[in-house]
Amino acid sequence: MNTYRQGWTLRRRVLVLLTVVVALLLGLAAAEAALATKTRQNMDAVLIKTGPLRVQGQELLNALLDQETAVRGYAVSGDRADLAPYETGLKQERDTVAAMNRLIGDYPDIQRELRVVEQQAADWRRTVAEPVIATTERDGTEAGQALITDQARQQFDEIRASTEVLQKEIFAERNRTAQKVYETSNILVVLLIIAAVVIAVAGVLLVLSLDRMVIRPLTGLALQVREVAGGDYRHHIEGSGPPEFRRLADDVDAMRQKIARELDEVREARQNIEWVNSQLQKQAEELTRSNRDLEQFAYVASHDLQEPLRKVASFCQLLQRRYAGQLDERADQYIAFAVDGAQRMQRLINDLLAFSRIGRLTSGFTEVDLDKVMGDVAGQTEAARQYADAELTWGPMPTIRGEEPLLTNLLANLVSNSVKFRRPDVPPKVHVSARLVDDEWEISCQDNGIGIEPEFADKIFVIFQRLHSKDAYPGTGIGLAIVKKIVEYHGGRVWVDTTVGEGTAIRFTLPARPEDVEAARAEAAAAEESTGDAPVDTDGAEDAVTADAPAPADRQPDGAADGSAPDGASEQGTTGGMKETVG
């Protein structure tokens, strides 16, 4: 304490003590780090190299035994199915050897023994297995069995013996590495004990020196803080001990005063927030109720307007038929306007009714084959396609979960739009295709029509939004709004691809079934494996790897082949699609 009175502050005393302790611990830590690194290397060798090597050595032996058993079985039965274990064992042998080669870089003795096993296995296949297979296939089982002599069996026994030698070498290397781990671990334990002793001594000194200067002043300060925390925000906090603690007490008391002032403001703000939250909740409930009422209004209004509109349209048509030519030209024109307006209003109401029904009247999601749906769409649009001399084709379509009537309506709207918005004197061509992107099916409907300017790409999906006059292209302008609502009801999105050079391409996504996603990933993995190293013959020539098969020609819906594919049928690489031509 005399030293403290002469100027040794709490911070200085603690720094001196910690400096000494840290210096000792750093020296011990450096030695421990070196030993720990060496121990970790040896443990990695045991766990990551020699341990797996033992398992892989047994797998290598099992693969060789499978090959030998399969060859003998095939020589007896002559059934090619008995050679399946041979092919499987050969692939497993190659994979196992490759895996072992990645682990034995630091073990030349194991490398040497593995090379011996590889060479013996290759010699056995060249001199025994392959001749037995070829002879059995060519001359029969008796000729094949004749080649399985005692010498052939002895040759395979040599492979078995070499594999056992390999296993023994791996086991010996593992024991040597484990002994190194044991030795370094013992030294590391001694260093840890020394470090623990140093820490214990330093802790005792720290406790004794800080008890009077830290613990007691802090205890008094903590008691005063607890009084404030208990709710007595008017209690004045006073500090004692080193200057640092007295300054701390002053800061805590200033914070107490600030908290006391702000606490009242917080209580008032909380009351305001609770009131605002209650208002927001009421508004949310009101908005939900309003949306439900609007949807019901659209549905009811559509029904209630049907009857008066039918009367207006019917009587206007009666006037048109009965008094046509009997009145002046302007009267005929007025009646025609009334008939057209009533009919247009009927179409608008019917479209609005169909739009409001989407998602309300549901039969539940089922497995829907879009290829079958495209057949139905072709039947529904046949009249329009005949009139426009249009050609409709589609590639392989997936099976998804959804509502078949809605999906049929979706695709029928897209195909009808493609036929409607055609270029003059150019026969329309419409192609529908699908491809799997991540966990969604991206379905495209592309045509060679008039196209859509990029600035209108989003507007066309707005209900009753038209880009052309009704005289140029008839319709109510709700078709693509229905498409968008159906797609979003099925959990997808729809957009216009503005990058196509000619015509219009509307794309939308639908969630793919988990089994389709898994199958696609498995197929991709298999494709990656098939592009790897090809098996090598004894003369050094690589086996040919089958590439993509030639695409089958498009088929008519009744199954007849058609040698000519329509424009765009190769989009996204799909082949073998359906084609329906009307003309």
N, C-alpha and C positions, 0 to 999 in steps of 0.2 A: 504493500500500500504506500510505503514511502516513495517508491519509484513512481507510482501513479500520481502522488501529490506533487512530485517534481516535474510532471509533464507527461507521464505515460498514460495516454488516453486508452479508453477501452478498445478502440479500433487498432491502435498500435500494438497493444499487448496481444490481441487476437492474431494480428498479422504475423508477429514474430513466431508465436507458437505454431501457426499453420504453415509458415515457411519451413520450419525445421521438419515438421511431420511430412509435408509434401515432398521435401527433398529425399527423405528416407523412402517414402512410398514410391516415388518415381523410379528410384534405383531398383527397388523390388519389382515394380511393375514392368520395367524394361526386361529384367531377367525372366519374369513370368510370361511376358508376351512372346519372347523368343521360344521358351519351352512350350507355350500353348500353341504357337504356330506349328512347331515341329510335331506336337501331339495331334493337332488337327489334321496335319498332312498324313500322319500315319493312320489316324482313324478313318480319314477319307479313303485311304488305300484299302483298309479292311472292309469298310461298309460299301463304298462305291465301286471298288475295283475287284478285289480278290473275292469278296462275298458274292457279288453277281457273277463273277467268272466261274465259281463252282457250280452255280445253278445253270449257267449257260453251257458249261461242259457236259452236264447231265442231259440238257436239252439236245446238244449236238449228238450224243450217243443215242438218244431216243429217235432222233431224225434218221440216223444211219440204220438203226434197227427197223424202223418203218420201211425204209427203202428195201432192205434185204428181205423182209417178210413179204412185201408186196411183189417183189420179183419172183420169189418162190411160189407164192399163191397164183400168180399169173401163169407160171410155167405148168401148174397143175390144172387150172381151170380153163385157161385160154380166154377168160372174160376180161375185156378191156376195163371194166369197172374195177377190177381188182388192182389196177395200176394207179388208182387215185391216191392211195397212201404213198406210193413212190413219188409222184409229182409233189404231193404235199410235203413229204419228208425232204425232197430236194430243195424246195423253196425255204423250208425251215432251216435246213443246213446252211444255206447261203446267208439267210438273215442272221442266224446265230453267229456264224463266222465273222460277218461284218460287224456285229455288235461287240464281239470279243476283240477284234482288231482295234476298235476304238478305245479299249481299256488296257491293252497290254503293251502300250508304248514304252513303259519303264521296266518291263520284265523280259529281257532277251531270252531267258530259258523257256518261259512259257510260249514266247513267239516261235521258238524252234520246235517245240513239241506240237504246237498247233499246225505248223507247216507240214510236219510229218503226217499228222492225221489227215490234213487236206489232200496231200499227195497220194496217200494210200487210198483214200476214198475215191479220188479221181481215177486212180489205176483200177480199182475194183469195178467202178461203173464202166470203164472203157473195155476191160477184159472179161467181165462177167455179166453185169447187169444189162448193158446195151446189147451184147450178142444174144443173151437169153431171150430178151424181149423181141428182138428182130427175128430170131430163129423160130420162136413160138408163133409169132404172127405169120411167118411165111410157111413153115413146115409142120406146125402142130405142136401139141403139148409134149409128146414123147421126145421129139427132137430137142425141145427146150429143156426138159428135165435131164436129158443126157448131158447137157453142158454144166449142170450143177454138180460138180464133182467134189471129191474130198479136198482137192487142191483149192477149189473156189471157196469152200467153207473155211479152210485154213487161212486163206487170204483175208476173209472177213474177220476171222478171229484175231488176226494181226492188227486189224483196224481197232477192234475192241480193246486189245491190249495197249495199243498206243493211246487210246482215249483214257484208259485207266492211268497210264503214266502221266498224261497231261493233267488229270485230276490230282494226282499225288503232288505234282510240281506246284499246282495252284494252292493246294492245301499247305505245302511246306512254306511257300512264300507268304501265305496268310499268317502262319504261326510266327514267322520271323518278324513280320510287321506288328503283330499283336504284342510280341515281347518288347519291341521298341516303345509301343504305346505304354506298356506297364512301367518301363523304366522311367520314361519322361514324366509320367503321371506321379510317380513317387517323389521325384525332385520337385515337381510343381506343388505337391501337397506340403512339402517342407517349407517352400518359399511362402505359401499362403499362411502357414502357421506363424512364420516370422512376421509377416505383414499384419496378421491379427494381433500379435503381441504389441507391435508398434502402435497400432490403432487403439488398443486397450489402454496403453500407458498414456498416450496423448489424450484420450477421452477423460481419464481420471484427472489429469492436470487441468484440462479445460473446464471440467465440472467444478473443481475446487476453486479455480481462479475466477470463474464467472458467477459462482453462486452469490457472492456478496455484491458484485458490480452489475449483474444482469437479472438474476432470478428474482431477488427480493424487490428491486424497483419495479420490475415488470409485473410482479404479483400485485403490488399496490395499485399500479395503473390499471391492471385488468379488473380489479374489484370496482374501481370507480367507473370503468367503461360498462361493466355489467349493470350497475345501477342505472346508467343512462339507457342501456339496451332494454332494461325492464320497463321503461316508460317514463322515467324521470328525466325529461330532456332539459330541465332547468338546473340540474346538478352541475356545479363548477368542478372541472377536473384540474388537479394540481399534480405536478411531477416531482420526482426526487431522484437522487443518484447522479450518474454522469451527465455532463451537459447534453449529450445526445438524447437521453431519456426525458430531460426537462423540456427540450425543444419538441420532442415527440408529443409530450403531454399538452403543450400549448397548441400544437397543430390539431390534435384530436379534439380539444375543447373548441377550437374554431370550427371544425367540421360539425361538432355537435350543435353549435349555434346555427350554422347554415342549414343543417337537417331540420332543426326545429322550425326555422322560418319556411322552408320549402314543404314541410310535411302538410301544413294546412293547404298549400297550393295543390299538392298532389291529391288530397282528399277531394277538393273541389273539382279538379280535373277528372278524377275517376268518376264522380257523379255525372259529369258532362259526357264522358265516353260511354257510360252505361246507357244514358238517354239516347245518344246517337246510335249505339248498337241496336237498341230496341226499335228505333225508327227505321234503320236499315233492314232489320229482319221483317218489319211490317211491309216495307217496300218490296222486298224480295218475294214475300208471299203474295203481295198484290200483283207483282209482275207475272208470277207463275199462274195465278188465277186469270189474269188478263190474257196471257198467251193461250191458255186452255179455252177461254171464252171466244177468242178470235178464231181459233181452229174450229170450234163448234159452230160459230157463226158462219164461217165459210161453208161448212158442210150443210147446215140447215138452210142457209140462203140459197145454195145451189139447188137443193130439193124444192124449196118453196117457189123458186122462180121458174121451175120447169113448166108447170101447168099453164100459167098466164102467157108465157112465151110460146108454148105450143099453140095456144088459141090465137095469139097475134099472128104467128107464122101461118097457121092453117087458113085463117080468114083472109090474110093478105094474098095467099096463093089462090084462094077461091076468087077473090076480086081480079087477080091477074088473069086467071083462065077464063072467067065469065065475061069480063068487060075488055079484054085485050082487043084493040082495034076499034072499039066502040066509042072510046073517049079520045081526046086529043093526045098528041104525042107527049106533051108534058105530063099529063095524068098517068100515062103508061110508065113514064120515067119515074114519077113519084112512087107508084105502086112497086116498081122494081126495086127502088131504094129501100122501101119498107120491108119487102120480102128479104132482100139481102141483109139488112140490118138485123132482122129477127133471127135469121139463120145464123148469122155471125155471132149474135148474142148467145144463141143456143150452144154453138161450138165453144165459145168462151166459158160458159157455165159448165158444160160437160168436162172441159179440160181442167177448170178449177176444181170441180168435184173429184176428178181423178187425182189431181195434185194433192188435195186434202186427205184423200184416203190412204196415201202412201205412209206406211208405218202405223196407221190406226187399225186397219182391218188386216190382221196378220194371222197366218196359219202356222207360224213357227219355221225355223230354219231346218232344212233337210239337205241331203246330198243331191246336188244339182249337176248333171252332166251338161256342160256348155256346148258340147258338140251336138247333142240332141236338141238343145235350145236353138242352135243355129239352123238346124233343119226346120224347126217350127217357124223361125223368123223368115227363112226362105219361102215357106208356104204363105205366110201372111203378106209378104211384100211382092208376091209373084205378079199380081195385076199391075202394080206400078212399074215393075221392072220390064214387063212385057211392053207396056206403053212407051217406055223410054229406051227400049233395046239395051237394058242394063245387064251387066255381068257381075255376079256375086261369087266370091271365093272366100274360103277360110282355111286356115291351117289347123293343126292338132289343137284342140281346146281342152282345158283341164276340167276336173270335177271339184266344185267348191261347196261350201255350206252357205245356203241362202234360200230365198223364196223364188221358186221357178217362175211364177207369173210375173213378178216384178223384173226379174232378169230378162225374161223374154221381151217385156215391154221396153226395157232399157236398150237392148240390142236392136229391136225393131225400130225404135225411134232414130238410132244412129244410122242404120241402113237406109231408112226412108229419107232422112235428111240428105244423105250422100246422093241418093237418086234424084231428089227434088232439086238441089242446088247444083245442077250440072251445067256444063258449058254448051252453048249452041253448037249443033252439028258435030258433037263429040260424044260417042257412045259412053255412058258412064261405066266405070269399073270400080268396084268396091271390094276391098280385101280386109278381112278380120283375122288378127293373129294374136297369139299370147306367148308370153315368156315369163319365167320365174326370176324375180329380182328380190334377193334376200328372202324375206318371208311373205312376199306378196306376189300375186299374179298381175303383171302389167298387160292389159288387153288394149289393142289398137284397132281402130277403124279408119282406114285410109282410102281416099278416093282421088279421082282425077278431075274434080269439079272446079268451081270458081274460086275456091280458097277463102281464107279469112285474113284480113289485115291484122298485124300484131296488136294495134291499139284497140281492136275490138275483141281480143281473145278472152277477156274476162266478162265483157258485157253480154255475150251470147247466152250465158247461163242464168241471166236474170229473168224472172217470170214476166211473160208478155213483152219481152224485149225483142224488137225486130230491127234488122239492118237494111231491109229492102221493103218496098211497098207491097201491099197485098195483091196488087194487080200483077206485079212481076213474079212473085213467088207466094202462092196462097198459104194460109195457115194462121194460127193464133199466136205463135211465138212462145209456146209453153213447153215444146218438146224437150229442149235441152235443159230447161229448169227441172222437168221431171227426171231426166237422166241424172242430173246432179243430186237430186234428193234421193233417188234410189241408190246411187253409189255411196253417198254418205250414210244412208240407212244401213248399208252392208259394211260400214267401217272403212271405206276407201276414199279416194279423192279423184277428181277428174280435171283435165286441163287440155288445152289446144297446143299441139306441138307446132310452133311457128318456124321451125328450122327446115321443114320439108320444102323441096323445091317446087312441087306442083301439087295442086289440089289441097285437100284438108286432111289432117291427121288428128283425130281426137283420141286421147289415151286416158284410161282410168285404171285404178288398182282395186283389187279385191283380196282380202286375206286368204292366204293359202292354208290348206290343211297341214297339221304337223307332220303327218306321214309323207306328204309330198315334199316338204322341206327336207326331211331326213333322207328320203330317197335321192333327192337331188345332190345333197352333200355326199352321200355314199357314192353316187355315180361320179361326182367330181374327184373324189379321193381315188376311186378305181382308175379313172382316166389318168390321174397323175402317176399312179403306180405303173400303168401300162406304158408310159413314156420313158420309163427308166431303162436300165441296162438290159438289153435283149440277151437271151441265152446264146452261148457260143458253141458251135459244133466242134468236133475234134479237128476238122481241117481249118478252123479259124473263121469260117463264114458265119455271120450273124443270121439268126432266124428272122424272117420277115414279120413285121408287126402290122396287123390289119389297121388301116386308116378308116376314116369315115366312109360308110357304105354309100353308094350312089343313091341319090334321093329318088323315091318312087314317084311316078307321074301322078298328077292330080286325078281324082276320081269323081265321077258323077255321083249324085246321091244314091242312085240305084246300084253303084259299085262298078260301073264300066270304066275302063281306063281311058284317059285322055292324054295324048302325048304332048299337047301344048299347054304350058303353064301360063296363067294370066300375069300381066304386069304387076309387080309388087308381091308376087306369091312367095318369093324367096326372102322376104323381109324377116330379119332376126334369125335367119338360118333355118326356119321351119320348112319341112318338106312333107310330102305325102298328104297335103291338106285336101279338103273337100272343095269341089267346084260346081257351081250351078250356073249355067249360061242360058239366058232367055233372049230370044231375038227374033 
